[in-house]
Amino acid sequence: MEIVIQPTPEAASRIAAHIIANLVREKPNCVLGLATGGTPLLLYRELARMHREDNLDFSRVTTFNLDEYVGLAPEHPHSYHTFMEHNLFRYINISPAQTHIPNGVAKDMREEGTRYEAEIAAAGGIDLQVLGIGTDGHIGFNEKGSSLASRTRLKTLTAQTREDNARFFNRPEDVPLHVITMGVGTIMDTRQILLLAFGERKARVMAATVEGPITAMNPASILQMHPVAKALIDEPAATQLAHADYYRWVYDHKPDWQRFVKQT
Ligand code: PGA
């Protein structure tokens, strides 16, 4: 995994947006994997700005989101369908037919998981996946103990995740118990991964993910096995990394052709 430590979430999100914009310009019909939560908001704001001011064209892009709450219909104010519409889709030129999010009110969740996997395969697989990380190490909603080979399926949230996400709901007890999420195997099949993590509350899990053992007890640790995964994190999220100075040194000495954003 490549570790890129930036002074602020804004700086890290700008790099993520540049990487995505370069992909969209090189491959206009690319397939993006998208995430929800507080972490990608600055990235989505920057992509919207690039669409508005720099003509970044999403008209041929296809998207797949990681997950959805079970029991929340797409139009529910706290569904991830609503989240994506409010935070990205309404600001860019992408038609609803090209955006995909698991159906949280499907009758048969097993069938929904199979259907979602087939849709990803039919689109040619995911070129680039955006990920946040839970304070308990989940990616998507693959909580501790998730099979590292899992595919899209129903999962039960941990108490920690429900507590972390209570801020998005009116009452903590309103956070659903169940979710449908891409599996760890689904995420590992994507061609490129951008993991974003900001703030001191992510420091412990980032150290475990980057420098700890690969274990289903911290599903994010499997990203060590992904051939093209970058972690874009801010200084507070880097405070528990044992080798932060080395990661900084590597980034500062990247050859020009390898830089995501040209140095001015
Ligand atoms: P957050 O959530 O971005 O709201 O911190 C991250 C996650 O749960 O993956």
Residues whose N, C-alpha, C, O or C-beta is under 5 A from the ligand:
A	BS01	PGA	T36 G37 G38 T39 G132 I133 G134 H138 G140
